[in-house]
Amino acid sequence: MLLQSIGNRGIRLGTLFDRAADRYPTNVLLLDHDLDIAPERGRAMTMTDAADLVSDFASRLWRAGLRPGDHAVIHKSNAFDITLLAVAAARIGVVPILLSPHLDGGTVTALLRRVDRPYLITDAAKLTDSLPDTVFALTRRVLLASGSDERATRLAELAGAPRVPALELPYDHPTLVTHTSGTTGVPKLAVHTAYSLEARYRPQALATALMRRREPVAIHVSFVHSRLFTALAISLLRGFPVAVLADADPQRVSRLFARLRPAVLEAHPNTYLSWEQLASDPLEPLSNVKFFSSTFDALHPRTVRTLIGASRRRSPRFGQIYGQSEIGPSVARSYGRRRSPEADGRCVGVPFPGMTGVRVVSRDGRRPGPSSPGWIEVSSEGRIRTYLGEDERFQGQADERWWRMGDLGYRTRWGCLHLMDREVDEIPGFGSTLSVEDRLFSRIPELSEVVIIPTEGGPPRPVVCTKDDRPLDRALWRTAVAGLPEMAEPEQWRQSDLPQTATAKIKRLELARLVGADGTSGEITADERAGEPA
């Protein structure tokens, strides 16, 4: 689209911290954890410190033999140094491939096979706990961010390597590879270029353009997601102090936010759901937030209403952006305090003018609508270039400039896009499961998660989780489901047992298989519900 392409020279990922240091050398980057690659650096760095650290590890990677055009798979324990190592690799022209710390060893091995003998950056903990020995045969060399293993090279051993100047590859050259959520199986490897990432940056930058003062920004986004890189670029290149969180635990977050007083928050929808309790926290950790942002899925109206209500700013806003790993931010909608409790949470917004386009394609010859949703397709210059090792699969989903999202929905006469369901999660004759889940959240305050899944030969079954795993109030449940499509009795699970992706999405198909297997995996037993020992 025009406004994404004009003057687009690429995001220049490898020099992100250098440029931030040139503009705002004393601006601060805060962490809630220690870096595995440099614990001595502590949890607060200036932009100058961060740029120096990236340059140092870029030089260590060069000394290890990595060269422009090589692939470096980064799969290590969860920490912000995943991001720093990716920027360091890009600084010397290496293409980083980021794999979530939450992926199991078998999935990592399958993804390694799609790459032609890459370098692997991991740590001793991963080699011991989850990665099979076959990773050594599939890679050119294994480098360790922490710990030791006689079969691998420790990055610490390469300290003092001569500094290597930053390299810049053409803007249409691959600059980063991330993976899709994997909600329907083995994730796909999404290839981003500097150009496509810059195109994604532009619509997202609109939000911070409204911030007149350089106030703190807090980010809790998966370290292997492309959104983190654009969020950092938006904030750091404008001089906003940034706090990056690895831990979303509400109690820890409350203490951190009480000190930091962030004005901007960026997090996953399910993270915001768990942060609802911060709204009633006596420390008032959300009181200074002016802008909440989420770039992944539609949020439940209850969550939006609760968090905005916790802010003491004059006109706080909740910016919801609908997008996908393959296409970036596509559709947006903003909410304020006046949002009705009955507002339709499935209305995810309108395209960015001059940047993205949306259309809904009929599946049955009828005009797409609530009773006959169509395929949602998006056009954007932020679209990935291919799936690494699976180009045929990518081409099968792309239609010239249009990209099929795998979601079902329709557009209103005013142009608002309504998201009904994922295509693979549609339950014929039931209507929108997502819409029903929204209503249940609004009617039952104790719910912390609800997922409606199909069953064999019967009505769909809700899998529910409650705050602190308290027993579900069955009488309240029966009142809440009145007027909703027929459902089986709910099955209560511990939230920690739900299968989740790196961005905290629930793997619905896997959950359905678990429930269908024996009906007990992760389910809270009757004795536990009654408060008795299991």
C-alpha positions as CSV (number, residue, x, y, z in Angstrom):
1,M,0.0,0.0,0.0
2,L,1.2,3.5,-0.8
3,L,1.9,4.9,2.7
4,Q,3.8,1.7,3.5
5,S,6.0,1.9,0.5
6,I,7.0,5.6,0.1
7,G,10.6,6.0,1.2
8,N,10.7,2.5,2.6
9,R,14.4,1.7,2.9
10,G,13.9,-1.1,5.4
11,I,13.9,-1.3,9.2
12,R,17.7,-1.8,9.5
13,L,17.3,-4.2,12.3
14,G,21.0,-4.7,12.9
15,T,21.7,-1.0,13.8
16,L,18.5,-0.4,15.8
17,F,20.3,0.2,19.1
18,D,23.1,2.1,17.4
19,R,20.7,4.6,16.0
20,A,18.8,4.8,19.3
21,A,22.1,5.5,21.1
22,D,23.0,8.2,18.6
23,R,19.7,10.0,19.2
24,Y,19.1,9.3,22.9
25,P,22.3,7.9,24.4
26,T,21.1,8.1,28.1
27,N,17.6,6.7,27.5
28,V,17.0,3.6,29.6
29,L,16.1,0.0,28.8
30,L,14.8,-1.8,31.9
31,L,14.4,-5.6,32.4
32,D,12.6,-7.7,35.0
33,H,15.3,-10.4,34.7
34,D,19.0,-10.9,34.2
35,L,20.4,-11.6,30.7
36,D,21.9,-15.1,30.3
37,I,24.6,-13.8,28.0
38,A,25.6,-10.9,30.2
39,P,24.2,-11.2,33.8
40,E,26.9,-8.7,34.9
41,R,25.1,-6.0,32.9
42,G,22.3,-5.9,35.4
43,R,18.7,-5.0,34.7
44,A,19.1,-1.4,33.5
45,M,21.0,-0.3,30.5
46,T,21.4,3.0,28.6
47,M,21.1,2.9,24.9
48,T,24.8,3.3,24.7
49,D,25.2,0.2,26.9
50,A,22.7,-1.8,24.8
51,A,24.4,-0.8,21.5
52,D,27.8,-1.9,22.9
53,L,26.4,-5.2,24.0
54,V,24.9,-5.9,20.6
55,S,28.2,-4.9,18.9
56,D,30.1,-7.2,21.2
57,F,28.0,-10.3,20.5
58,A,27.9,-9.5,16.8
59,S,31.7,-9.7,16.8
60,R,31.6,-12.9,18.8
61,L,29.3,-14.5,16.2
62,W,31.6,-13.3,13.4
63,R,34.6,-14.9,15.3
64,A,32.6,-18.1,15.5
65,G,32.4,-18.2,11.7
66,L,29.0,-16.7,10.9
67,R,28.9,-14.7,7.7
68,P,26.4,-12.6,5.7
69,G,23.6,-14.7,4.4
70,D,24.1,-17.5,6.9
71,H,21.1,-18.7,9.0
72,A,21.4,-18.7,12.8
73,V,18.6,-20.5,14.7
74,I,18.1,-19.0,18.2
75,H,16.4,-21.3,20.6
76,K,17.3,-20.8,24.2
77,S,15.8,-20.2,27.7
78,N,13.4,-17.3,27.9
79,A,15.1,-14.0,28.2
80,F,15.5,-10.7,26.3
81,D,18.9,-11.8,25.1
82,I,17.0,-13.7,22.4
83,T,16.1,-10.4,20.9
84,L,19.6,-8.9,21.5
85,L,21.2,-12.0,19.8
86,A,18.8,-11.6,16.9
87,V,19.8,-8.0,16.4
88,A,23.5,-8.9,16.8
89,A,23.2,-11.5,14.0
90,A,21.4,-9.1,11.7
91,R,24.2,-6.6,12.4
92,I,26.7,-8.8,10.5
93,G,24.2,-9.8,7.8
94,V,23.2,-13.1,9.3
95,V,19.5,-14.1,9.1
96,P,18.3,-14.9,12.6
97,I,15.6,-17.6,12.9
98,L,13.8,-17.3,16.3
99,L,12.2,-20.4,17.8
100,S,10.1,-20.0,21.0
101,P,11.7,-21.4,24.2
102,H,8.3,-23.2,24.8
103,L,8.7,-25.4,21.7
104,D,9.4,-29.0,22.4
105,G,12.6,-30.7,21.1
106,G,10.7,-32.7,18.4
107,T,9.2,-29.5,17.0
108,V,12.6,-27.7,17.1
109,T,14.2,-30.6,15.2
110,A,11.4,-30.6,12.6
111,L,12.0,-26.9,12.0
112,L,15.8,-27.3,11.9
113,R,15.3,-29.7,9.0
114,R,13.6,-26.9,7.0
115,V,16.9,-24.9,7.1
116,D,20.0,-25.9,5.3
117,R,22.4,-26.6,8.2
118,P,22.1,-23.4,10.2
119,Y,24.1,-22.4,13.2
120,L,22.3,-23.0,16.4
121,I,22.4,-20.6,19.4
122,T,21.1,-22.3,22.5
123,D,22.1,-23.0,26.1
124,A,23.2,-26.0,28.2
125,A,19.7,-26.2,29.8
126,K,18.0,-26.7,26.5
127,L,20.6,-29.4,25.4
128,T,20.0,-31.2,28.7
129,D,16.3,-30.9,29.1
130,S,14.6,-30.9,25.7
131,L,16.8,-30.9,22.6
132,P,17.8,-34.3,21.2
133,D,21.4,-35.1,20.1
134,T,20.3,-35.0,16.5
135,V,20.5,-31.2,16.6
136,F,24.3,-31.5,16.3
137,A,24.0,-33.4,13.0
138,L,21.4,-30.9,11.6
139,T,23.5,-27.8,12.3
140,R,26.8,-26.4,11.2
141,R,27.9,-25.4,14.8
142,V,26.2,-25.1,18.1
143,L,26.9,-22.0,20.2
144,L,25.9,-21.7,23.9
145,A,24.5,-18.5,25.4
146,S,25.1,-19.9,28.9
147,G,26.3,-23.1,30.5
148,S,28.7,-25.5,28.9
149,D,28.7,-28.7,26.8
150,E,31.8,-30.3,25.4
151,R,30.1,-30.6,22.0
152,A,29.3,-26.9,21.7
153,T,31.2,-23.6,21.8
154,R,30.5,-21.1,24.6
155,L,29.9,-17.5,23.4
156,A,31.7,-16.5,26.6
157,E,34.9,-18.1,25.1
158,L,34.7,-15.6,22.2
159,A,34.8,-12.5,24.4
160,G,37.3,-9.9,23.3
161,A,36.7,-10.6,19.6
162,P,37.7,-7.6,17.4
163,R,34.7,-5.4,16.7
164,V,33.2,-5.8,13.3
165,P,31.5,-2.9,11.6
166,A,27.7,-3.2,10.9
167,L,26.7,-4.5,7.5
168,E,23.6,-3.6,5.7
169,L,22.0,-6.0,3.2
170,P,19.5,-4.9,0.5
171,Y,16.1,-3.9,1.9
172,D,14.4,-6.9,0.1
173,H,16.8,-9.4,1.5
174,P,15.6,-11.7,4.4
175,T,16.4,-10.0,7.7
176,L,14.4,-12.1,10.2
177,V,12.6,-15.4,10.4
178,T,9.9,-16.0,13.0
179,H,7.4,-18.8,13.4
180,T,3.7,-18.9,13.3
181,S,1.7,-19.7,16.4
182,G,1.3,-23.4,15.7
183,T,-2.2,-23.6,16.9
184,T,-3.0,-26.1,14.2
185,G,0.2,-28.2,14.1
186,V,3.9,-27.7,13.5
187,P,4.6,-24.0,13.2
188,K,5.6,-22.4,9.8
189,L,8.8,-20.3,9.4
190,A,7.8,-16.8,8.3
191,V,10.5,-14.9,6.3
192,H,10.5,-11.2,6.9
193,T,12.6,-8.6,4.9
194,A,13.7,-5.2,6.1
195,Y,11.2,-3.7,3.8
196,S,8.2,-5.8,5.1
197,L,9.1,-5.0,8.7
198,E,9.3,-1.3,8.0
199,A,5.9,-1.5,6.3
200,R,4.5,-3.1,9.6
201,Y,6.2,-0.4,11.7
202,R,4.3,2.4,10.0
203,P,0.7,1.7,11.1
204,Q,1.8,0.8,14.6
205,A,3.8,4.0,14.9
206,L,0.6,6.0,14.7
207,A,-0.2,5.3,18.3
208,T,3.0,6.7,19.8
209,A,2.7,9.7,17.5
210,L,-0.1,10.9,19.8
211,M,2.2,10.8,22.9
212,R,3.5,14.3,23.5
213,R,5.9,13.4,26.3
214,R,8.5,10.7,26.5
215,E,6.9,8.6,29.1
216,P,7.7,5.0,30.1
217,V,6.6,2.1,27.8
218,A,6.2,-1.4,29.2
219,I,6.2,-4.4,26.9
220,H,5.3,-8.0,27.5
221,V,5.5,-9.7,24.1
222,S,7.1,-13.0,23.1
223,F,10.8,-12.5,22.5
224,V,10.5,-14.5,19.2
225,H,7.6,-12.5,17.7
226,S,8.1,-9.9,15.0
227,R,5.9,-7.5,16.9
228,L,8.6,-7.0,19.6
229,F,11.0,-5.7,17.1
230,T,8.7,-3.1,15.6
231,A,7.5,-2.1,19.2
232,L,11.1,-1.5,20.2
233,A,11.9,0.5,17.1
234,I,8.9,2.7,17.6
235,S,9.7,3.4,21.3
236,L,13.5,3.5,21.3
237,L,14.0,5.7,18.2
238,R,11.6,8.2,19.8
239,G,13.4,8.3,23.1
240,F,10.7,6.5,25.3
241,P,12.1,4.7,28.3
242,V,11.3,1.0,27.8
243,A,10.7,-1.8,30.3
244,V,10.7,-5.3,28.8
245,L,9.1,-8.0,30.8
246,A,9.7,-11.8,30.7
247,D,7.3,-12.5,33.6
248,A,3.6,-11.6,33.4
249,D,2.8,-12.7,37.0
250,P,0.4,-10.0,38.2
251,Q,2.1,-9.7,41.7
252,R,5.5,-9.1,40.2
253,V,4.1,-6.8,37.5
254,S,2.2,-4.8,40.1
255,R,5.4,-4.0,42.1
256,L,7.3,-3.1,38.9
257,F,4.5,-0.9,37.5
258,A,4.0,0.9,40.8
259,R,7.6,2.1,40.5
260,L,7.7,2.6,36.8
261,R,4.3,4.1,36.3
262,P,4.1,3.2,32.5
263,A,2.1,5.4,30.2
264,V,1.9,2.8,27.4
265,L,1.4,-0.9,27.7
266,E,1.9,-3.6,25.0
267,A,0.9,-7.2,25.7
268,H,-0.8,-10.3,24.5
269,P,-4.6,-10.5,24.9
270,N,-4.3,-13.4,27.4
271,T,-1.7,-11.4,29.4
272,Y,-4.2,-8.5,29.7
273,L,-6.8,-11.0,30.8
274,S,-4.6,-12.1,33.7
275,W,-3.8,-8.5,34.5
276,E,-7.5,-7.6,35.2
277,Q,-6.7,-8.1,38.9
278,L,-4.3,-5.1,38.7
279,A,-7.3,-2.9,38.3
280,S,-8.2,-3.4,42.0
281,D,-4.6,-3.5,43.3
282,P,-4.1,-1.0,46.1
283,L,-0.7,0.0,44.5
284,E,-2.7,1.3,41.5
285,P,-0.1,0.0,39.0
286,L,-2.3,1.0,36.0
287,S,-3.2,4.5,37.1
288,N,-0.8,6.3,34.7
289,V,-1.5,4.3,31.6
290,K,-2.7,6.4,28.8
291,F,-2.6,3.9,26.0
292,F,-3.1,0.1,26.1
293,S,-2.1,-1.8,23.0
294,S,-2.6,-5.3,21.7
295,T,-1.6,-6.5,18.3
296,F,-2.7,-10.1,18.2
297,D,-6.4,-11.0,18.6
298,A,-9.6,-9.4,19.6
299,L,-9.9,-8.8,23.4
300,H,-12.9,-9.7,25.5
301,P,-14.9,-6.5,26.2
302,R,-14.8,-7.2,30.0
303,T,-11.0,-7.0,29.9
304,V,-10.9,-3.8,27.9
305,R,-13.5,-2.2,30.2
306,T,-11.7,-3.3,33.4
307,L,-8.3,-2.1,32.5
308,I,-9.4,1.3,31.1
309,G,-11.3,1.8,34.3
310,A,-8.1,1.4,36.3
311,S,-6.4,4.4,34.6
312,R,-6.6,7.8,36.1
313,R,-5.5,9.6,32.9
314,R,-8.0,12.0,31.4
315,S,-8.8,10.0,28.3
316,P,-7.2,6.5,28.3
317,R,-7.5,4.5,25.2
318,F,-7.3,0.8,24.4
319,G,-5.9,0.2,20.9
320,Q,-6.8,-3.2,19.5
321,I,-5.1,-4.3,16.3
322,Y,-6.1,-7.4,14.4
323,G,-3.3,-9.1,12.5
324,Q,-1.3,-12.2,11.9
325,S,2.4,-13.3,11.8
326,E,2.3,-13.5,8.0
327,I,0.8,-10.1,7.3
328,G,1.3,-7.8,10.3
329,P,-1.2,-5.3,11.7
330,S,-4.2,-5.1,9.4
331,V,-7.2,-3.7,11.1
332,A,-7.5,-1.4,14.2
333,R,-10.1,-0.1,16.6
334,S,-9.8,2.2,19.6
335,Y,-11.9,2.1,22.8
336,G,-12.4,4.6,25.6
337,R,-14.2,4.6,28.9
338,R,-17.6,5.0,27.2
339,R,-17.6,1.5,25.7
340,S,-20.9,-0.2,26.5
341,P,-20.8,-3.4,28.6
342,E,-22.8,-5.0,25.8
343,A,-20.4,-3.8,23.0
344,D,-19.7,-6.4,20.4
345,G,-16.1,-7.6,21.0
346,R,-16.0,-9.3,17.6
347,C,-16.0,-5.9,15.8
348,V,-12.2,-5.6,15.4
349,G,-12.1,-2.4,13.4
350,V,-11.2,-0.9,10.0
351,P,-8.1,-1.0,7.8
352,F,-5.3,1.6,8.1
353,P,-6.1,4.2,5.4
354,G,-3.5,4.0,2.7
355,M,-1.7,1.2,4.3
356,T,-3.8,-2.0,4.5
357,G,-6.9,-3.4,2.8
358,V,-9.5,-5.9,3.8
359,R,-12.1,-7.9,1.9
360,V,-14.4,-10.8,2.9
361,V,-14.9,-13.5,0.2
362,S,-18.1,-15.5,0.2
363,R,-18.0,-19.2,0.8
364,D,-21.5,-20.1,-0.4
365,G,-22.4,-17.4,-3.0
366,R,-24.3,-15.3,-0.4
367,R,-23.1,-12.0,0.8
368,P,-21.0,-12.5,3.9
369,G,-23.0,-11.7,7.1
370,P,-23.5,-13.0,10.7
371,S,-25.3,-16.1,9.5
372,S,-23.0,-16.8,6.6
373,P,-19.4,-15.5,7.4
374,G,-16.8,-15.5,4.6
375,W,-13.1,-15.8,4.3
376,I,-11.2,-12.7,5.6
377,E,-8.4,-11.6,3.3
378,V,-5.9,-8.8,3.8
379,S,-3.5,-6.8,1.6
380,S,-0.4,-5.2,3.1
381,E,3.2,-4.4,2.2
382,G,4.0,-6.0,5.5
383,R,3.3,-9.5,4.2
384,I,6.1,-12.0,4.6
385,R,7.9,-13.2,1.5
386,T,7.5,-17.0,2.0
387,Y,7.5,-19.8,4.4
388,L,11.1,-21.0,4.7
389,G,11.4,-24.5,3.3
390,E,7.7,-24.5,2.3
391,D,7.3,-22.0,-0.5
392,E,4.6,-24.1,-2.2
393,R,2.5,-24.0,0.9
394,F,2.9,-20.2,1.1
395,Q,1.9,-19.7,-2.6
396,G,-1.2,-21.8,-2.0
397,Q,-2.4,-19.3,0.6
398,A,-1.4,-16.1,-1.3
399,D,-3.5,-14.6,-4.0
400,E,-1.5,-11.9,-5.7
401,R,-1.7,-9.0,-3.2
402,W,-4.3,-10.7,-1.0
403,W,-3.6,-13.0,1.9
404,R,-6.2,-15.4,3.4
405,M,-6.1,-15.1,7.2
406,G,-7.8,-18.5,7.9
407,D,-10.5,-16.6,9.8
408,L,-14.2,-16.2,9.1
409,G,-16.1,-12.9,9.4
410,Y,-18.0,-10.2,7.6
411,R,-18.0,-6.4,7.2
412,T,-20.8,-4.1,8.2
413,R,-22.2,-1.3,6.0
414,W,-19.9,1.1,7.9
415,G,-16.8,-1.0,7.0
416,C,-16.1,-2.6,10.4
417,L,-14.7,-6.0,10.2
418,H,-16.3,-8.6,12.4
419,L,-14.2,-11.6,13.3
420,M,-16.4,-14.7,14.0
421,D,-14.1,-17.7,14.3
422,R,-11.0,-19.4,13.0
423,E,-12.0,-21.5,10.0
424,V,-10.6,-24.7,11.6
425,D,-12.5,-23.9,14.9
426,E,-16.0,-23.3,13.3
427,I,-18.7,-25.4,14.8
428,P,-21.5,-25.8,12.2
429,G,-24.9,-24.5,13.4
430,F,-23.5,-23.0,16.6
431,G,-22.7,-19.5,15.5
432,S,-19.6,-17.6,16.6
433,T,-17.9,-19.4,19.5
434,L,-15.8,-16.3,20.1
435,S,-18.9,-14.2,20.5
436,V,-20.4,-16.7,23.0
437,E,-17.2,-16.8,24.9
438,D,-17.2,-12.9,25.1
439,R,-20.8,-13.0,26.6
440,L,-19.8,-15.6,29.2
441,F,-16.8,-13.5,30.2
442,S,-19.1,-10.5,30.7
443,R,-21.7,-12.5,32.7
444,I,-19.3,-14.5,34.9
445,P,-16.7,-12.3,36.5
446,E,-14.8,-15.3,38.1
447,L,-13.9,-16.7,34.6
448,S,-10.3,-16.4,33.6
449,E,-10.6,-18.5,30.5
450,V,-13.3,-20.2,28.5
451,V,-12.9,-22.2,25.3
452,I,-15.8,-23.8,23.5
453,I,-14.8,-27.0,21.6
454,P,-16.8,-29.4,19.5
455,T,-17.7,-32.9,20.7
456,E,-18.6,-36.1,19.0
457,G,-22.3,-36.3,18.4
458,G,-23.4,-33.8,21.0
459,P,-23.5,-30.1,21.7
460,P,-20.2,-28.2,22.0
461,R,-18.5,-28.3,25.4
462,P,-17.1,-25.3,27.2
463,V,-13.7,-25.7,28.9
464,V,-13.5,-23.1,31.7
465,C,-10.9,-21.8,34.1
466,T,-11.6,-19.6,37.1
467,K,-9.5,-17.0,39.0
468,D,-7.2,-18.9,41.5
469,D,-8.9,-22.1,40.3
470,R,-11.9,-21.6,42.5
471,P,-14.8,-23.9,42.0
472,L,-17.1,-22.7,39.3
473,D,-20.5,-21.4,40.5
474,R,-22.8,-23.7,38.7
475,A,-25.9,-21.8,39.5
476,L,-24.4,-18.6,38.1
477,W,-23.3,-20.6,35.0
478,R,-26.8,-21.8,34.4
479,T,-28.1,-18.2,34.6
480,A,-25.3,-17.0,32.3
481,V,-25.9,-19.5,29.5
482,A,-29.6,-18.6,29.3
483,G,-30.4,-17.4,25.8
484,L,-27.1,-18.7,24.4
485,P,-26.7,-21.7,21.9
486,E,-27.0,-25.1,23.5
487,M,-23.8,-26.3,25.2
488,A,-22.8,-29.4,27.1
489,E,-22.0,-29.1,30.8
490,P,-18.7,-27.1,31.4
491,E,-15.5,-28.9,32.2
492,Q,-13.3,-27.0,34.6
493,W,-9.5,-27.0,34.1
494,R,-6.5,-25.5,35.8
495,Q,-5.4,-22.7,33.5
496,S,-1.7,-23.8,33.7
497,D,-2.7,-27.1,32.1
498,L,-4.2,-25.6,28.9
499,P,-2.1,-26.1,25.8
500,Q,-0.8,-22.7,24.8
501,T,1.4,-21.1,22.0
502,A,4.3,-18.7,22.5
503,T,1.9,-15.8,22.5
504,A,-0.4,-17.4,25.1
505,K,-3.1,-18.4,22.6
506,I,-5.0,-21.6,23.5
507,K,-4.4,-24.4,21.1
508,R,-8.0,-25.3,20.6
509,L,-7.5,-28.3,18.4
510,E,-5.1,-29.8,20.8
511,L,-7.4,-29.0,23.7
512,A,-10.3,-30.7,21.9
513,R,-8.1,-33.8,21.4
514,L,-7.1,-33.9,25.1
515,V,-10.7,-33.6,26.2
516,G,-11.8,-36.2,23.7
517,A,-9.1,-38.6,24.7
518,D,-10.3,-39.3,28.2
519,G,-12.1,-36.2,29.4
520,T,-9.8,-35.7,32.4
521,S,-6.5,-34.3,31.2
522,G,-6.0,-31.1,33.2
523,E,-9.5,-31.2,34.5
524,I,-10.1,-30.2,38.1
525,T,-11.7,-33.2,39.8
526,A,-14.9,-33.2,41.8
527,D,-12.9,-33.5,45.0
528,E,-10.7,-30.6,44.1
529,R,-13.7,-28.5,43.2
530,A,-15.1,-29.3,46.7
531,G,-11.9,-28.2,48.3
532,E,-11.0,-31.8,49.4
533,P,-7.6,-33.4,48.8
534,A,-7.6,-35.2,45.4
